[in-house]
Amino acid sequence: MAKPACCHTKKRTDWLLWISGIIIVGAYILQLIFSREITAIEFLPTFTDSVFELINRMWWGLLIGILFVGFLAKVPKELVMSILGKPGTFSGIFRATMGGVLLDLCSHGILVVGMQLYKRGASLGQTMAFLIASPWNSLSLTLILWALVGLKWMLLLLGLSLVIALISGMIFDLLVRKKVLPQNPNQFDVPADFKFWKTAKSTFRETKFTSSWWASVVKTAWMESKMVLRWIFLGVVLAALIRTFVSPETFEVLFGPTIAGLGITILIATILEVCSEGSTPIAADILNRAGASGNAFAFLMTGVSTDYTEIAALKETTKSWKISFFLPLVTLPQIILIAWILNQMG
């Protein structure tokens, strides 16, 4: 019997993923093995060194995030949502925000995990709160920021970022209730009689950690992460190009505590794909050397608010450009207002 035509449908090649991935692998190998040989080629050493540095900074967080996605796919949705709390409530948004703070990953790893949480049923507000709170607020980076700018500034910047995450999460859930934005089609309510620990213990006992189980985790992690990885890889390539052709000294003199300086900071944070490990010391430099605490805060926060990787990944996951563009629309005014106040405080 002839098979339906759909059975012969070939999967489309993700050219963006593969081309950007090949560029990154090629540049990394050139820098690792042939760094001396390529010095005679104009601009190439800077490009390969930038790719090398970015990948070395982000690989661990990205890898953990991808594997976390594989494990998360094995966890019953009810367990995930019982931890995050009821969608559409302040408690649920608060839990998602705290989860973003405590999960010690770089911004790219957090993005992968956040998209999986949306697929597992988190509300749009919970997803946004998780992403907004996460990029530099992991425990290790918070401690690094403490060492760089002092306890007072670290606590202030941390507290203000959590405020933006909570407010933004509530706004997004309100927009969903008002039908301005679409509801997460994966969302569901946990049964009232659901027992977290009983289900968790039962799931753990029934899981057989065989080689096939681990292979399934890795396969799921790769398949679920590809749509985000394609934009992360593109971001690395674009960031390396910017570093290659735009002098960093030009950036440093423009970061003063003025309206123009704040605007330039936001613009640069938008176009410069800096992983959270890289944004923290840069923000500390802006605060300590340029005396612009507001610009430092804006640099930390604008990355997730306006970053093209984040916006593109949201579109891929939610299938809605409207949701993606509402991310900067909701968060950027808050960031600008707080940054301006901080600059006025000195």
C-alpha positions as CSV (number, residue, x, y, z in Angstrom):
1,M,0.0,0.0,0.0
2,A,1.4,3.4,-0.9
3,K,2.4,5.7,1.9
4,P,0.7,9.1,2.3
5,A,2.6,11.9,0.7
6,C,3.3,13.4,4.0
7,C,5.5,10.5,5.0
8,H,8.0,11.6,2.3
9,T,8.1,15.2,3.6
10,K,11.7,16.1,4.3
11,K,12.7,18.2,7.2
12,R,13.9,21.6,6.3
13,T,17.6,22.3,6.9
14,D,18.1,25.1,9.5
15,W,20.6,27.1,7.5
16,L,20.8,29.8,10.1
17,L,21.8,27.2,12.8
18,W,24.3,25.4,10.6
19,I,26.0,28.4,8.9
20,S,26.4,30.4,12.1
21,G,27.6,27.2,13.9
22,I,30.1,26.4,11.2
23,I,31.5,30.0,11.4
24,I,31.8,29.7,15.2
25,V,33.5,26.3,15.1
26,G,35.9,27.5,12.3
27,A,36.8,30.7,14.1
28,Y,37.3,28.9,17.4
29,I,39.7,26.3,15.7
30,L,41.6,29.1,13.9
31,Q,42.1,31.0,17.2
32,L,43.0,27.8,19.2
33,I,45.4,26.3,16.7
34,F,46.4,28.8,14.1
35,S,46.3,32.1,16.0
36,R,49.9,33.1,15.0
37,E,49.4,32.2,11.3
38,I,46.3,34.4,10.9
39,T,47.8,37.6,12.2
40,A,48.7,38.7,8.7
41,I,45.1,38.8,7.7
42,E,43.5,42.1,8.6
43,F,40.5,42.0,11.1
44,L,40.5,38.1,11.2
45,P,42.5,37.8,14.5
46,T,40.1,40.2,16.2
47,F,37.1,38.3,15.0
48,T,38.4,34.8,15.9
49,D,39.6,36.1,19.3
50,S,36.1,37.5,20.0
51,V,34.4,34.3,19.1
52,F,36.9,32.4,21.2
53,E,36.3,34.6,24.2
54,L,32.5,34.6,24.0
55,I,32.3,30.8,23.6
56,N,34.7,30.3,26.5
57,R,32.6,32.5,28.7
58,M,29.2,31.0,27.8
59,W,29.8,27.3,27.0
60,W,29.3,25.9,30.5
61,G,26.1,27.8,31.2
62,L,24.7,27.0,27.7
63,L,25.6,23.3,28.1
64,I,24.0,23.1,31.5
65,G,20.9,24.9,30.3
66,I,20.6,22.5,27.3
67,L,20.9,19.4,29.5
68,F,18.5,21.0,32.0
69,V,15.9,21.2,29.2
70,G,16.4,17.4,28.6
71,F,15.8,16.6,32.2
72,L,12.9,19.0,32.5
73,A,11.2,17.2,29.6
74,K,11.2,14.1,31.8
75,V,9.5,15.8,34.7
76,P,5.7,15.7,34.8
77,K,4.1,19.0,34.0
78,E,2.2,19.0,37.3
79,L,5.5,18.9,39.2
80,V,6.9,21.8,37.2
81,M,3.8,24.0,37.7
82,S,3.4,23.1,41.3
83,I,6.9,24.5,41.9
84,L,6.2,27.7,39.8
85,G,2.8,28.2,41.5
86,K,-0.6,29.0,39.9
87,P,-0.3,30.9,36.6
88,G,-1.8,34.4,36.6
89,T,-1.1,35.0,40.3
90,F,1.4,37.2,42.1
91,S,2.6,34.1,44.0
92,G,3.3,32.3,40.7
93,I,5.2,35.3,39.3
94,F,7.2,35.7,42.5
95,R,8.2,32.0,42.4
96,A,9.3,32.3,38.8
97,T,11.3,35.4,39.6
98,M,13.1,33.7,42.5
99,G,13.7,30.7,40.3
100,G,15.4,32.9,37.8
101,V,17.6,34.4,40.5
102,L,18.6,31.1,42.1
103,L,19.3,29.2,38.9
104,D,23.0,29.8,38.4
105,L,23.3,29.9,34.6
106,C,24.5,32.5,32.1
107,S,21.9,34.5,30.2
108,H,22.0,32.1,27.2
109,G,21.5,29.0,29.4
110,I,18.6,30.8,31.1
111,L,17.0,31.6,27.8
112,V,17.0,27.9,26.8
113,V,15.4,26.9,30.2
114,G,12.9,29.7,30.1
115,M,11.6,28.7,26.7
116,Q,11.1,25.1,28.0
117,L,9.2,26.4,31.0
118,Y,6.8,28.1,28.6
119,K,6.3,24.8,26.8
120,R,5.7,23.0,30.1
121,G,2.8,25.4,31.0
122,A,4.2,28.5,32.7
123,S,2.1,31.6,32.0
124,L,3.5,34.3,29.8
125,G,3.9,36.5,33.0
126,Q,5.9,33.7,34.8
127,T,8.1,33.1,31.7
128,M,8.9,36.8,31.4
129,A,9.5,37.3,35.1
130,F,11.9,34.3,35.0
131,L,13.8,35.7,32.0
132,I,14.0,39.3,33.2
133,A,15.2,38.3,36.7
134,S,17.8,35.8,35.5
135,P,20.5,37.2,33.3
136,W,23.0,38.6,35.8
137,N,21.2,37.7,39.1
138,S,22.6,34.2,39.4
139,L,24.2,33.6,42.8
140,S,27.8,33.6,41.5
141,L,27.4,36.7,39.3
142,T,25.7,38.6,42.2
143,L,28.7,37.8,44.4
144,I,31.1,39.0,41.6
145,L,29.1,42.2,41.3
146,W,29.4,42.6,45.1
147,A,33.2,42.3,44.8
148,L,33.3,44.8,42.0
149,V,30.9,47.6,43.1
150,G,30.4,46.9,46.9
151,L,27.5,45.6,48.9
152,K,25.3,48.7,48.8
153,W,25.3,49.0,45.0
154,M,24.9,45.3,44.6
155,L,21.8,45.1,46.8
156,L,20.3,48.2,45.2
157,L,20.8,46.9,41.6
158,L,19.6,43.5,42.6
159,G,16.4,44.8,44.3
160,L,15.5,47.1,41.4
161,S,15.9,44.3,38.9
162,L,13.6,42.1,40.9
163,V,11.0,44.9,41.0
164,I,11.1,45.2,37.2
165,A,10.8,41.4,36.8
166,L,7.7,41.3,39.2
167,I,6.0,44.3,37.7
168,S,6.6,43.1,34.1
169,G,5.3,39.6,34.9
170,M,2.1,41.1,36.3
171,I,1.7,43.4,33.3
172,F,2.1,40.5,30.9
173,D,-0.4,38.3,32.7
174,L,-2.8,41.3,32.7
175,L,-2.3,41.8,29.0
176,V,-3.2,38.1,28.5
177,R,-6.3,38.4,30.6
178,K,-7.3,41.5,28.6
179,K,-6.7,39.4,25.4
180,V,-4.1,41.9,24.1
181,L,-1.6,39.0,24.1
182,P,-2.4,35.4,23.4
183,Q,-2.5,32.9,26.3
184,N,0.1,30.1,26.5
185,P,-1.6,27.2,24.8
186,N,0.4,24.8,27.0
187,Q,-1.0,26.3,30.2
188,F,-3.1,24.2,32.5
189,D,-4.2,24.2,36.1
190,V,-2.7,21.7,38.6
191,P,-5.4,19.5,40.2
192,A,-6.4,20.7,43.7
193,D,-5.6,17.3,45.2
194,F,-2.1,17.1,43.6
195,K,0.6,16.0,46.1
196,F,4.0,17.3,45.1
197,W,6.3,15.1,47.2
198,K,4.2,12.0,46.7
199,T,4.4,12.5,42.9
200,A,8.1,13.4,43.0
201,K,9.0,10.3,44.9
202,S,6.8,8.1,42.7
203,T,8.4,9.6,39.5
204,F,11.9,9.0,40.9
205,R,11.2,5.4,41.9
206,E,9.7,4.6,38.6
207,T,12.5,6.1,36.5
208,K,15.2,3.7,35.3
209,F,18.4,5.5,34.7
210,T,19.5,3.3,31.9
211,S,21.8,4.2,28.9
212,S,18.7,4.5,26.7
213,W,17.2,6.9,29.3
214,W,20.3,9.1,29.2
215,A,20.4,9.0,25.4
216,S,16.8,10.1,25.4
217,V,17.6,13.1,27.7
218,V,20.5,14.2,25.4
219,K,18.4,13.8,22.2
220,T,15.5,15.7,23.7
221,A,17.9,18.4,25.0
222,W,19.3,18.9,21.5
223,M,15.9,18.8,19.7
224,E,14.2,21.3,22.1
225,S,17.2,23.7,22.2
226,K,17.9,24.0,18.5
227,M,15.4,26.9,17.9
228,V,17.2,28.9,20.6
229,L,20.7,27.9,19.7
230,R,20.3,29.2,16.2
231,W,19.8,32.7,17.5
232,I,22.5,32.4,20.2
233,F,25.0,31.4,17.5
234,L,24.0,34.3,15.3
235,G,24.3,36.6,18.2
236,V,27.9,35.4,18.8
237,V,28.8,36.0,15.2
238,L,27.2,39.5,15.2
239,A,28.9,40.4,18.5
240,A,32.3,39.3,17.1
241,L,31.8,41.4,14.0
242,I,30.9,44.5,16.1
243,R,34.0,44.0,18.3
244,T,36.1,43.6,15.2
245,F,35.0,46.8,13.4
246,V,34.0,49.1,16.3
247,S,36.6,50.3,18.7
248,P,35.9,49.6,22.4
249,E,37.5,52.9,23.3
250,T,34.7,54.7,21.4
251,F,32.2,53.1,23.7
252,E,33.9,53.9,27.0
253,V,34.0,57.7,26.5
254,L,30.3,57.8,25.7
255,F,29.0,56.1,28.9
256,G,28.6,59.3,31.1
257,P,25.6,59.9,33.4
258,T,23.7,62.0,30.9
259,I,20.6,61.4,28.9
260,A,22.8,61.0,25.8
261,G,25.0,58.6,27.7
262,L,22.0,56.6,28.9
263,G,20.7,56.4,25.3
264,I,24.0,55.2,24.0
265,T,24.3,52.7,26.8
266,I,20.9,51.2,25.9
267,L,21.8,51.2,22.2
268,I,25.1,49.4,22.8
269,A,23.6,46.9,25.2
270,T,21.0,46.1,22.5
271,I,23.4,45.5,19.7
272,L,26.3,44.1,21.6
273,E,25.6,40.4,22.4
274,V,27.3,40.1,25.8
275,C,26.8,37.1,28.0
276,S,26.0,37.7,31.6
277,E,29.5,36.9,32.7
278,G,30.7,39.7,30.4
279,S,28.0,42.2,31.2
280,T,28.7,42.2,34.9
281,P,32.3,43.5,34.8
282,I,31.4,46.0,32.0
283,A,28.6,47.4,34.1
284,A,30.9,47.6,37.1
285,D,33.4,49.6,35.0
286,I,30.6,52.0,33.9
287,L,29.7,52.6,37.5
288,N,33.2,52.9,38.9
289,R,35.0,54.7,36.1
290,A,32.2,56.7,34.4
291,G,30.3,57.4,37.7
292,A,27.1,56.4,36.0
293,S,25.2,54.0,38.2
294,G,22.0,54.3,36.2
295,N,23.9,53.5,33.0
296,A,25.4,50.4,34.7
297,F,21.9,49.3,35.7
298,A,20.6,49.9,32.2
299,F,23.5,47.9,30.7
300,L,22.7,44.9,33.0
301,M,19.0,45.0,32.3
302,T,18.7,46.1,28.7
303,G,20.5,43.0,27.4
304,V,17.5,40.8,28.2
305,S,14.9,43.6,27.4
306,T,16.0,44.4,23.9
307,D,18.4,41.6,22.9
308,Y,17.6,40.2,19.5
309,T,18.5,36.7,20.6
310,E,15.8,36.9,23.3
311,I,13.2,38.5,21.0
312,A,13.8,35.9,18.2
313,A,13.7,33.0,20.6
314,L,10.5,34.2,22.1
315,K,9.0,34.4,18.7
316,E,10.1,30.9,17.8
317,T,8.6,29.5,21.0
318,T,5.4,31.5,21.3
319,K,4.8,31.8,17.5
320,S,4.0,35.4,18.1
321,W,6.0,38.5,17.1
322,K,3.6,40.5,19.1
323,I,4.6,38.9,22.4
324,S,8.3,39.3,21.4
325,F,8.0,43.0,20.8
326,F,6.0,43.6,23.9
327,L,9.1,42.5,25.9
328,P,11.0,45.8,25.3
329,L,7.7,47.7,25.2
330,V,6.9,46.7,28.8
331,T,10.4,46.6,30.3
332,L,12.4,49.4,28.6
333,P,10.3,52.3,30.0
334,Q,10.9,51.0,33.5
335,I,14.6,50.5,33.0
336,I,15.0,54.0,31.5
337,L,13.1,55.6,34.4
338,I,15.1,53.8,37.1
339,A,18.4,54.4,35.3
340,W,17.7,58.1,35.0
341,I,16.8,58.4,38.7
342,L,20.0,56.5,39.7
343,N,22.1,58.9,37.5
344,Q,20.5,61.9,39.2
345,M,21.4,60.4,42.6
346,G,25.0,60.2,41.6
